[in-house]
Amino acid sequence: ALKRPYTRIDGDYSQPFAMPIPNFITMRTVAQVLAERTKCYLLLGEPEKALRELTLLHDVCRVLESRPTGKPMTLVAAMINVAIVGLYVGTVEDGMRLQAWHEPQLITIEKQLSEIYLLPHVFSAFAQEPVAVCRDIETLPSSTFAAMFAFSPPYPSLRQKLKNPAYLLIRWMPRGWFYQNMVNIARRSQKVLGGFDPSSDLVLPRKVETSYREIENLRSQPYTFLAAITVPNYIKATQRLAYNQTSANETLLACALERYRLAHGEFPETLDALTPQFIEKLPHDLIGGQPLHYRRTDDGKFLLYSIGWNEKDDGGEVALNKEGKEDLENGDWVWGIPTK
């Protein structure tokens, strides 16, 4: 089915709240199964069969990206797409740690990685999300809208409605307050979009954080509280987008580096040695726009990293959080960190 040029779920796309969406839980489960099958074939020493499963995992994202038009793409679909890409990239990395991929597979994987370009999808979803919310505010009865945003799931009993201040406020507030909130949703969302530079393929962490902090301070005001409860956590979404795209770019370079090693017996002194034989174009750092940092290490391997969300070169040092996992807000984003 993924070989078809275009598919779309039948339904009414004129109302955002009623628009049919893929079963995201099923998609995530399918992606996880494909990733595990890929790893099993790698452990069995069957890289071609592993590549078949990996390719299917890569192509699953076409369902979420709604190719060839890419529209409409909800923010949820965009972020599930980001998550599946992260799973795909992690599976490729596992194969490289095992040194299970050979030259033919590396060439194919490199081509697949070069097709991963998450920023336009997420940027478009960020731009469409406030439009959809404002459309819902404009067209839905206040009782329906109140139930959608005051409860989860949005099917409250009468008793629950009467005990929920948010529901009562949204249900009975003046219509003019709705319009004022729509204005503020649009204004705040435009500020968040300022944290992206799609033309240069850049994410600007400080701008994203500054804009979102303004949104977080809106909750108690009658003209802005709907903007506060309907605007998603842009910081986490943008951070995950930047990290997963950076991981894809670094893995693309790692494939080219491994092909260079197979041909020359060692890794190159600089990334420039990879072009044009092993890679057509070197990806830049999504944060800051400079080249990704690279150097050979004394043990015959290499260090490859992005300056990460803090926009500071920490020399390839990874920061860990309290749970012992990688802290995406601090330290560098290093390729091939051993999983613990």
N, C-alpha and C positions, 0 to 999 in steps of 0.2 A: 504493500500500500504506500510505503514511503517513496516509491519510484514515481508515483503520480505527480504531475507538476503542481497541482493545486487541489486542496480539499477544504471544506468548511462545514461545521456542524449546522444543520438546518435549524432555523429559529428566527426570532424577532430581534434584530440588532438596533432597532430605533430607540429602545429603552435600556440604558446601561444596566439597571438592576436586574433586568430579565434576560440579558444577553446570555446565550448558552456558552458554557465553558467546558474544556476538557476535564476529565476526572484526574485531578492533580495527584491524588493519593495513589491511584493506579499507575500513573506515569512515573512517579517516584519509585514505586515498587519494581516496575519493569526495569528502570534504569539501574537499580541496585542489583537485581538479578543478573542483568547483562554484565555489570562490572565484576561480580563474583565468578560468573562463567569464564570471563576473560582471564581472571587470575588463575582459575583452575587449569585452563589450557596452557598458560604460561608455566605453571609448576610441573605440568606433564611434558614440557618440552615441545609443544605444538604451537609455535607462534602464528602460523597461518590461520589455524582455527581460532586462536585468540583474537587475531586481527578482524576476523569476520564478526565476532561478537562486539568488539570494540567499535567497529564501523557502524553497526546497528545502534549502539549507544550514542554515537556521534549524531546519527541521522534522526534520532527520536526528537531532537530539538526542533526539527522542521515543523512538527505539529504545533508547537508553542509559538513559533515565529510567524506562523500564517503566511508562509511564502506562497506566491512571489510578491504579494502586496505588502505584507507585514502589518496590515491594519484590519480590524482594530486589535490592539494587544494590551491587555489589562496589566496593571502593575503586578498582580499576583502571578500571571503567566510569565512576565518578564523575569521575576525573581526565581520562579521554579526553573526557568531556563538557565539562569545564572547558577543555580544549585546543581543541575544536571551537568553543566559544563565543568563545574568543579569536581564532580565525581568522575567524569571522563578524563580530565587532566590527571587526577590522582591515580587513576588506573594505569595511564601511560607511564607515570613516574614509577609505579610499582614494578612494571616490566623492565624499566631501565635499571632499577636497583638490582634486579635479578640478572641483568645483562641477557635478557631473553629475546629482545628484539634484534633481528638481523637487518642488513642493509635494505632488502626489499620492503620489509615492514616499516622501517624508519622513514623511507621515502614517502610511503602512503600516509603515515601518521603526520609527517611534517606538512603535507598538503592539507590534511584535515584541520590541523592546528592553525594553519594560515587563514582558514575560513572563519575562525571564531572572532567575532567582532561584536561584543556585547553592548558597548556604550550607546550606539544609536537606538537599540531596542529599549534600553532602560530610560534613556533620555526621552524618547517618544512616549513611553508609558507614564513617566513623570508629568509630561505635558498634557497627556490625555486624562489623567486621573482627576484633576480639579474640574475639567470640563464635564466629566461623567457625574461627579458629585453635584455640581451646580445644576446639571440637567435633572437629576433626581429631586433636588430641592425645589426646582421650578415646577415640576410636573406631578410629583407624588402628593396625595393627600397628606396633610400634616400628621394624621394618626398613623398612617403607614410608615412615614419617614421616622417618626418618633419611635415606633416599635423596632425599626431596623437598627437604629443607632443607640438606643437605650438598653437593649437586651440582646443577649446571645444565648441560644438562638432567638430570633425575633418573633416568637409566638407566645407572648406573655398572657397570663390570666388577668381578669379584671382586678383582682386583689393585688397582683404584682404591679400593675399599671398605677394604681392609686398610691402605692408605697414608694414609687420611684420618682424623685424630684426631677431628674433629667427628662423623663418621659412627659411629665406634666408641663414642664416648661416648654419643650418643643411642641407639644400638642396644642397649647393655648397661647403661645406668644404671638404678638402682632405680626402681620405679614411683612411689614417693613423691616423687621429684625432679620427675617430670612434673607431679604435682598442685601442688607448691609453685610451679613455673613458671607454671602456669595462674593461680594466685592473683595472682602478680606481674604477669602480662600484664593481668589485669582491673584491678588497682589502678593501674598506670601509664597504661593507656588512659583510665581515668576522669579522671586528672589532666589529660591532654591535652585532653579534652572541656571542661575548665574554661576553655580559651582561646577558647571560642565563647560567644556570647550570642544564640542564635537568636531569642528573643522580641523583642530590640531590634535584630536584624540587625547585630550587631557581631562583629568579630574582635579579640582582645586579644593582640597580638604578644608582649609580655613574658611573659605566662603560658604561651603556647605554647612559647617558647624555654626557659623555666625547667623545664617539665615534660619536654621532650625531652632536655635536658642530663642530667637524672637517669637517663633510660633509657640514654643513651650510656655511663654509668659502671657498667653491670651485667654486662659481658661475662665476667668471670673468676669469678663466683660460681655454684656448682652449682644454686642455687635460682632463679637469675635469667637464666642465659645464653640460654635459649630465648626469653625475653621480649626480649632484646637482638637476636637474629637474626630474629625474626618481626615485630617492630614496625617499620613503614615510617618513612621520613623525614617526620615530620609537619610539620616546619618548612617544607620546600620545598613540600609539598603545600598547606599552609595559606596560604603566601605567594602561590603561584600562584593559588589560589582568590580571595584578597582582591584581587589585582591585576586579574585578568580581570573580576571582578564590578564593581570600581571603573571599569574601562575601559568596561564596558557602561553603567553609570550616567552616566558623563561623556558618552558618545556619545549617550545618550538626551537629555541636556540640550543637547548640541551641535545635535541635530536641531531641538529646540524653539527654540533661539537662531537657527538659520538660517531657520526659518519666520517668526520675529519680524522678522528682517532683511529678508526678502522682502516683508513686509507694511508695514514702517515705514522701510525704507531704511537702518537702522543697528541695531546691537546695543543691548540695553537697558542702563540704568545698573546694575540689580541683577537677580538671578534671580527675585525676587518678581514682576517685571512679566510673567513668562511664564504665571503661573497666573491664571485657569483656562483661558484661551483656547488656549494653545499646549502646555500640559502640565497634567495633572490634579493631580499632586503632585510636589514637588521631592524627589529622593532625597538622603539624607544621606551623609556620609562613613562608609564601613564601618569605618574606623579612627578611633576617638574619638567618633563619633556626632554631630559637629558638621556644619553645612552645608558643602558643598564650596566651596572658595575660588574667587571669580570677580571679574574686573575687566576693563573695557575697556582696550585699549592705544592708544597714540598713533597707530598705523598703521591704526586703524579695525577691528582684529580684537579678539580677547579672549584672556584667560588663564584657564584652568580647571584646577584641580588638587586632589588629595588630599594630606594630610600624609604619607602613605606609611607604610612598615613601621617607620621609626624614630620614629614618633609625634611628629614635630617639624616645625613650619612653617618650611620653608627658603625661603619667598618665591617659590615656583614654580620653583626651581632643580632641574635634573635631574642626578643623579650618574651617572658612567660608570665601568664596570669596566675591567680591563686590555685587554680586547678591543675597547673603544670602544662597547660596548653598554650599555643602561640598567641600572644597578645597582639591583635591587629592594629591597635592604636599606637603602640610603642615599638621601638626597634626596627630593624630592616626586614623586608620580605625576601627571604633567602630560598633559592631553589633547592629541592631535594633534602629538606630537613628529615632526619630519621624519625619515623613514627614511634611513639612510646606507648 
